[in-house]
């Protein structure tokens, strides 16, 4: 019972000092830029009000990571999908965990055709 009372008080205190309706997309994008991609998805799931602002983060990270290698990222992605290829290595890790990994190169794995 004591724990429930304390939790309610903490929730009220948090809501008073950090109301969700006052967090704009700019600080949210800044916060999300430091989160791993799984954490961004968890945050979007946990706080439905944030979903619209967080929805584009995965595709934005992928585009930003591929742009130094391919000026036309949508065409590269179409070709990659058509041939059944995937991107791997440090580039993928840098998208999933920004700050923890830095992309060193681009690894493309595609099935061989006999």
C-alpha positions as CSV (number, residue, x, y, z in Angstrom):
1,X,0.0,0.0,0.0
2,X,2.8,2.4,0.9
3,X,4.5,1.7,-2.4
4,X,1.3,2.4,-4.3
5,X,0.9,5.8,-2.5
6,X,4.5,6.7,-3.2
7,X,4.2,5.7,-6.9
8,X,1.1,7.9,-7.3
9,X,2.8,10.9,-5.7
10,X,5.8,10.4,-8.0
11,X,3.5,10.2,-11.0
12,X,1.8,13.4,-10.1
13,X,5.1,15.2,-9.4
14,X,6.5,14.0,-12.7
15,X,3.3,15.1,-14.6
16,X,3.4,18.5,-13.0
17,X,7.0,19.2,-13.9
18,X,7.2,17.3,-17.2
19,X,3.7,17.4,-18.7
20,X,3.7,15.3,-21.9
21,X,1.7,17.9,-23.8
22,X,4.5,20.4,-23.4
23,X,7.2,18.2,-24.8
24,X,7.5,19.4,-28.4
25,X,8.9,17.4,-31.3
26,X,12.3,19.2,-31.3
27,X,13.4,18.1,-27.8
28,X,11.9,14.7,-28.5
29,X,13.9,14.3,-31.7
30,X,17.0,15.4,-29.8
31,X,16.3,12.8,-27.0
32,X,15.5,10.1,-29.6
33,X,18.8,10.8,-31.5
34,X,20.7,9.5,-28.5
35,X,18.5,6.4,-28.1
36,X,19.0,3.0,-29.7
37,X,16.5,2.2,-32.3
38,X,14.8,-0.5,-30.1
39,X,14.5,2.1,-27.3
40,X,12.9,4.6,-29.8
41,X,10.4,1.9,-30.7
42,X,9.7,1.1,-27.0
43,X,9.2,4.8,-26.3
44,X,6.8,5.2,-29.2
45,X,4.9,2.1,-27.9
46,X,4.9,3.3,-24.3
47,X,3.8,6.9,-25.0
48,X,1.2,7.0,-27.9
49,X,1.4,10.8,-28.0
50,X,5.0,10.6,-29.2
51,X,4.3,8.1,-32.0
52,X,3.8,10.7,-34.8
53,X,7.1,12.4,-34.0
54,X,9.0,9.1,-33.6
55,X,7.6,7.3,-36.6
56,X,10.1,8.6,-39.1
57,X,13.3,8.0,-37.0
58,X,14.1,4.5,-38.4
59,X,13.8,5.5,-42.0
60,X,15.6,8.8,-41.4
61,X,18.5,7.0,-39.8
62,X,18.8,4.5,-42.6
63,X,18.7,7.2,-45.3
64,X,21.3,9.3,-43.5
65,X,23.6,6.2,-43.1
66,X,23.3,5.2,-46.8
67,X,23.5,8.7,-48.3
68,X,27.3,8.9,-48.3
69,X,27.4,5.8,-50.4
70,X,24.4,6.3,-52.6
71,X,23.0,9.7,-53.6
72,X,19.7,8.0,-54.7
73,X,18.9,6.0,-51.6
74,X,15.3,4.9,-52.7
75,X,16.7,3.4,-55.9
76,X,19.5,1.6,-54.0
77,X,16.9,0.2,-51.6
78,X,14.7,-1.0,-54.5
79,X,17.6,-2.8,-56.1
80,X,18.6,-4.3,-52.8
81,X,15.1,-5.6,-52.3
82,X,14.9,-6.9,-55.9
83,X,18.0,-9.0,-55.6
84,X,17.4,-10.2,-52.0
85,X,20.4,-8.4,-50.6
86,X,20.9,-7.0,-47.1
87,X,23.2,-4.4,-45.6
88,X,25.2,-5.4,-42.6
89,X,28.2,-4.6,-40.5
90,X,29.1,-1.4,-38.7
91,X,26.7,0.7,-40.8
92,X,23.7,-1.3,-39.5
93,X,25.1,-1.1,-35.9
94,X,25.5,2.7,-36.2
95,X,21.8,2.9,-37.2
96,X,20.7,0.6,-34.4
97,X,22.9,2.1,-31.7
98,X,24.0,5.7,-32.6
99,X,27.0,6.8,-30.6
100,X,28.0,3.3,-29.6
101,X,29.0,2.4,-33.1
102,X,30.5,4.4,-35.9
103,X,30.0,3.2,-39.5
104,X,33.4,2.3,-41.0
105,X,32.2,0.9,-44.3
106,X,29.2,-0.5,-46.1
107,X,28.8,-4.3,-46.2
108,X,26.3,-5.6,-48.8
109,X,25.4,-9.3,-48.8
110,X,23.5,-10.6,-51.8
111,X,22.7,-14.2,-52.8
112,X,24.9,-15.6,-55.5
113,X,23.2,-16.5,-58.8
114,X,24.2,-19.7,-60.5
